[in-house]
Amino acid sequence: MAYSAVLWARLHGFAAFDTSAEMRHAERELVLMKLRVPPGPARAEVMQLVDVFRARVVDVSEKTLTLAVAGDAGKVSQAQKSEMDGLR
């Protein structure tokens, strides 16, 4: 066990800590997108894309929306592509 794993185990009360590379894991990506979208039809379109990609609106201002998109690389890539294609 690596020193940092031992220290982590002591700090958080774990009896054992396995750092083997064979453990199953999940990979996710997180992207924050700040979009310049004035109120009106364009904002409604963005909100539909938020629903499609299960994104979250994390900030709203008069002229912008900030979205958080989390998921596998394909989902995040498609969300970015939709944003670039549909909101020019």
C-alpha positions in Angstrom: 0.0 0.0 0.0 1.4 3.4 -0.9 2.1 5.9 1.9 -0.7 8.3 0.7 -3.2 5.4 0.8 -2.2 4.6 4.4 -2.5 8.3 5.4 -5.9 8.5 3.7 -7.1 5.4 5.5 -6.0 6.8 8.8 -7.7 10.1 8.3 -11.0 8.7 7.1 -11.2 5.6 9.3 -10.8 2.9 6.6 -9.4 -0.5 7.8 -8.2 -1.4 4.3 -7.6 0.5 1.1 -7.0 -1.3 -2.2 -5.1 0.6 -4.9 -4.8 -2.1 -7.5 -5.2 -1.2 -11.1 -7.6 -4.0 -11.7 -10.5 -2.4 -9.8 -13.5 -1.5 -11.8 -14.0 2.2 -12.3 -16.2 4.7 -14.0 -14.9 7.6 -16.0 -16.9 10.7 -16.3 -16.3 14.1 -17.8 -17.6 17.5 -16.6 -17.8 20.5 -18.8 -19.0 24.0 -17.9 -20.4 25.9 -20.9 -21.1 29.6 -20.7 -23.5 30.6 -23.5 -24.4 34.1 -24.5 -28.2 33.6 -24.8 -30.6 36.6 -24.5 -34.1 36.0 -23.1 -36.5 34.8 -25.8 -36.8 31.9 -28.2 -33.1 31.2 -28.2 -33.1 30.7 -24.5 -36.1 28.3 -24.8 -34.1 26.3 -27.3 -31.2 26.0 -25.0 -33.5 24.9 -22.2 -34.7 22.1 -24.4 -31.1 21.0 -25.0 -30.5 21.1 -21.3 -33.3 18.5 -20.9 -32.1 16.3 -23.8 -28.5 16.1 -22.4 -29.6 16.0 -18.7 -27.4 19.0 -18.1 -27.9 21.5 -15.3 -28.2 25.2 -15.4 -25.7 26.4 -12.8 -25.9 30.2 -13.4 -28.3 32.6 -15.1 -27.7 36.2 -15.9 -29.5 38.7 -18.1 -27.5 37.7 -21.2 -25.9 34.3 -20.4 -26.6 30.8 -19.1 -23.9 28.6 -17.6 -24.5 24.9 -18.0 -22.9 21.9 -16.4 -22.8 18.7 -18.6 -21.5 15.5 -16.9 -21.2 12.0 -18.4 -19.1 9.9 -20.7 -16.9 11.5 -23.3 -19.5 10.9 -26.1 -22.3 12.6 -24.3 -20.2 15.7 -23.4 -18.8 15.9 -26.9 -22.3 15.8 -28.4 -23.5 18.5 -26.1 -20.6 20.7 -27.1 -21.3 20.0 -30.8 -25.0 20.8 -30.4 -24.1 24.0 -28.7 -21.7 25.0 -31.5 -24.1 24.0 -34.3 -27.4 25.2 -33.0 -26.5 28.5 -31.4 -24.5 30.5 -33.8 
